[in-house]
């Protein structure tokens, strides 16, 4: 009994099969990455965004950002190329966000971006535009729109927050629910805004930590966590 020669696949067929396999593998890896970014919520519904050990889930300039003693440190002698950001590359919409921070020696300028977007055409690879919960001398708890409308709320709702002396840890609490934004430092509500600008108000976006040019200072963050709210 004779045996027939096996048919060879045409180059076009092989190319098609390899393309399908590559796409399937890329999809699997992307899905695994997305799942790994967020740990499960705790009993109170809080999700930890910083594990206290490394910058897993975050993207930023390694010359500026590092982890020391359980906190994120942003520091560089001279920052070239404009403001830079440590970005948590996952969009969120409605939530309460909490973080502890220190602006060491009350020098420099920093803030927490929320409902923001990572700009691909910035002065460096880590430029973010959008709502910023500001903190610096004269700007504690105020609302600024980085790369957009500028200062959105300058006047405090009732009073200025009390900032801890001797480089003590301060707590920031940001609530974004529908069109309503609220910022608190150390338990004091600093600003509230109902942003109904149809062209510029943001309904979702990334979270990021700012390091302001020209540098020469240190900012610290720890205990960064988020509680997701329902659709508004």
C-alpha positions in Angstrom: 0.0 0.0 0.0 1.4 3.4 -1.0 1.7 6.5 1.1 0.8 9.9 -0.2 3.2 12.9 0.4 1.8 15.3 3.1 0.7 18.6 1.6 2.8 21.6 2.5 1.0 24.7 3.8 1.3 27.7 1.6 3.3 30.6 3.0 0.1 32.8 3.1 -1.7 30.1 5.2 1.3 29.8 7.6 1.4 33.6 8.0 -2.3 33.7 8.8 -2.0 31.0 11.4 0.9 32.7 13.1 -0.9 36.0 13.1 -3.9 34.4 14.8 -1.7 32.7 17.4 0.2 36.0 18.2 -3.1 37.9 18.6 -4.4 35.2 21.0 -1.3 35.3 23.1 -1.2 39.1 23.3 -4.9 39.1 24.4 -4.2 36.5 27.1 -1.2 38.5 28.4 -3.2 41.8 28.4 -6.1 40.2 30.3 -3.7 38.8 32.8 -2.0 42.1 33.3 -5.3 43.9 33.8 -6.5 41.5 36.4 -3.2 41.7 38.3 -3.2 45.5 38.6 -6.0 45.6 41.2 -6.1 43.5 44.4 -9.4 42.4 45.8 -11.2 45.0 48.0 -11.0 44.7 51.7 -14.0 44.2 54.0 -14.7 47.9 53.8 -14.5 48.0 50.0 -11.1 49.7 49.8 -8.6 48.7 47.1 -4.9 49.2 47.7 -3.1 51.0 44.9 0.4 51.0 46.4 1.7 47.8 48.0 4.4 49.5 50.1 7.2 47.5 48.6 7.6 48.5 44.9 6.0 50.4 42.1 3.9 47.6 40.7 1.0 49.1 38.7 2.7 52.5 38.4 4.6 54.1 35.6 7.0 57.0 36.0 10.6 58.3 35.6 12.9 56.0 37.6 15.3 58.9 38.1 12.6 60.7 40.1 10.4 57.9 41.7 11.4 55.1 44.1 10.2 53.3 47.2 11.9 53.9 50.5 10.8 52.6 54.0 7.3 51.7 52.8 6.5 55.0 51.0 6.9 56.4 47.5 9.6 59.1 47.3 9.8 61.6 44.4 13.1 63.5 44.4 15.7 64.8 42.0 18.2 67.6 42.2 17.2 69.1 38.8 14.2 68.2 36.7 14.6 68.8 33.0 11.6 68.7 30.6 8.8 70.1 32.7 6.5 68.5 35.4 6.5 64.7 35.5 4.1 62.2 37.0 4.0 58.7 38.5 0.9 57.2 36.8 -1.4 54.4 37.8 -2.3 53.2 34.3 -5.9 52.3 34.9 -8.9 54.6 34.5 -11.5 55.1 37.2 -14.7 57.0 37.2 -16.6 57.5 40.5 -14.7 56.9 43.7 -13.2 58.0 47.0 -9.4 58.2 46.9 -7.2 58.5 50.0 -3.4 59.0 50.3 -1.0 60.2 53.0 1.6 62.7 51.9 4.5 64.9 53.0 6.1 67.8 51.2 9.5 67.6 53.0 10.4 70.9 54.6 7.4 72.4 52.9 9.6 72.9 49.8 8.5 72.4 46.2 5.1 71.7 44.7 3.1 68.5 44.2 -0.4 67.2 43.8 -2.6 64.2 43.1 -4.1 63.9 39.6 -7.5 62.3 39.2 -9.8 61.7 36.3 -6.8 62.7 34.2 -5.3 61.5 30.9 -1.8 60.5 30.1 -0.6 62.8 27.3 1.4 61.2 24.6 2.7 64.5 23.3 4.1 66.0 26.5 7.5 67.4 27.4 8.4 64.0 28.7 7.0 60.4 28.7 5.0 60.9 31.9 2.9 64.0 31.3 -0.6 64.0 32.7 -3.5 66.5 32.2 -6.6 66.9 34.2 -7.9 67.6 37.7 -5.2 68.1 40.3 -5.7 68.1 44.1 -2.9 70.6 44.7 -0.5 70.9 47.7 2.2 73.5 48.2 2.7 76.6 50.2 -0.4 78.7 49.5 -2.1 75.9 47.6 -2.9 73.3 50.2 -6.0 71.5 49.0 -6.9 73.7 46.1 -8.2 72.4 42.8 -6.1 73.0 39.6 -6.5 71.6 36.1 -3.1 70.6 34.9 -2.7 71.3 31.2 -6.2 72.7 30.9 -8.3 75.5 32.6 -5.7 76.2 35.3 -7.1 77.1 38.8 -10.7 75.8 39.1 -11.3 76.6 42.8 -9.0 78.9 44.7 -11.1 80.0 47.6 -11.4 77.6 50.5 -14.9 76.3 51.3 -14.7 77.3 55.0 -11.0 77.5 56.1 -7.5 76.4 55.2 -6.4 73.0 56.4 -3.9 72.5 59.1 -0.7 71.0 57.8 1.3 68.8 60.2 4.5 70.4 61.5 8.0 68.7 61.4 7.3 66.7 58.3 4.4 64.8 59.8 2.1 62.8 57.5 -1.0 64.5 56.1 -4.0 62.8 54.7 -5.7 63.7 51.5 -9.3 62.5 50.6 -10.7 63.1 47.2 -14.3 62.3 46.2 -15.3 62.2 42.5 -19.0 61.3 42.1 -20.7 62.3 38.9 -20.1 65.9 38.2 -19.3 66.7 41.9 -15.8 66.9 43.2 -14.7 67.3 46.8 -11.2 67.5 48.4 -10.2 67.2 52.1 -6.9 67.5 53.9 -6.6 66.2 57.5 -10.4 66.2 57.8 -11.0 69.7 56.5 -13.1 70.1 53.3 -11.0 72.5 51.3 -13.0 72.7 48.1 -16.2 71.5 46.4 -17.0 71.9 42.8 -19.9 70.8 40.5 -18.1 70.8 37.2 -20.8 70.8 34.5 -18.7 72.2 31.7 -19.9 70.0 28.8 -16.7 70.4 26.8 -14.1 70.1 29.6 -15.4 68.2 32.6 -13.9 64.8 33.0 -16.0 61.7 33.9 -13.1 59.3 34.3 -9.4 59.0 33.9 -6.1 57.9 35.5 -4.7 58.7 38.9 -1.2 60.1 39.1 1.3 61.8 41.5 3.0 65.0 40.5 6.6 66.0 40.8 6.9 69.7 39.8 9.8 71.3 37.8 12.5 72.4 38.4 12.9 69.9 41.2 15.3 70.2 44.2 12.8 68.9 46.8 11.3 65.6 48.0 7.6 64.5 48.2 6.4 61.3 49.8 3.2 59.3 49.5 1.9 56.2 51.3 -1.4 54.4 52.1 -2.8 55.0 48.7 -6.2 53.4 48.3 -9.5 53.7 46.5 -13.1 52.8 47.1 -15.2 52.6 43.9 -18.7 54.1 43.8 -21.6 53.2 41.6 -22.5 55.0 38.4 -23.8 58.5 38.9 
